[in-house]
Amino acid sequence: MRGRLGQPRDWDARTYDSLPLPHERWGADTCGRLDLTGEERVIDFGCGTGRDTMRLLGRLPHGRVIAIDGSRRMLAALRTRVGSDLDRVDVLRSDLNEPISLGHPVDAVFSVATLHWLPDHARVFRHIARTLRRGGQFVSECGGEGNIATVSAALTAILGDTVAKAMWNFAEPESTRARLEQAGFTDVEVDLAPDLVAFADTALLETYLETVVLGSHLEGIPTTQRAALAKRVAAHLPQLELDYVRLRIKARKRVNTAD
């Protein structure tokens, strides 16, 4: 497998967008936890193809979204999706592990299904805090402790016990809370939410595994080999389902901070 945790990747945006994604539900829930008046400037951190960017724009009739991702193909799909609303979106291609340079603070940072691809959450939380105004919101969800345990077990059986650990960063709540507080956040709320997702047939599960779960960790490997690994992983799963566990975060940047 070619990918490395935290390495900027390009995703198969077309196939990604064609799949029935639980991410839509996760995005709606996370967006609903933002406290907005409609005039804010909000970062969509790991915006992908822009489904949640559109959702945010709907809640920000007089505001603006800064859509940030590391994938050219994802951002190209986002520009197409946003269409005539692109004048209210700043599109930024950036390595999500690195500091965000905007020149002025934002009111909120929103993120769905992104943080588990990044190896150093403490560092990312510091970068996010620096982009926020004092009192600004950070609302996020991602894979948490125990997420897709059956997939990790399948990869261990197929490729060895170090592969899954090198692919994802599924954090647990207490360490996440500590990292957020150390980064300058207060009013921190963190929890885990199990979310079992079932698939209608084996072919759909295999495509989902190849495109979303394994994602561009397989980038550069011939398509036939990618599909073969996804098929082997699917065959190891006990059911046509994925045992997601989501790490949900809500916090505010401290008002009495130096930044």
Secondary structure, 3 states (H helix, E strand, C coil): CCCCCCCCCCCCHHHHHHCCCCHHHHHHHHHHCCCCCCCCEEEEECCCCCHHHHHHHHHCCCCEEEEEECCHHHHHHHHHHHHHHHHHEEEEECCCCCCCCCCCCEEEEEEECCHHHCCCHHHHHHHHHHHEEEEEEEEEEEEECCCCHHHHHHHHHHHCCCHHHHHCCCECHHHHHHHHHHHCEEEEEEEEEEEEEECCCHHHHHHHHHHHHCHHHHCCCCHHHHHHHHHHHHHHCCCCEEEEEEEEEEEEECCCCCC
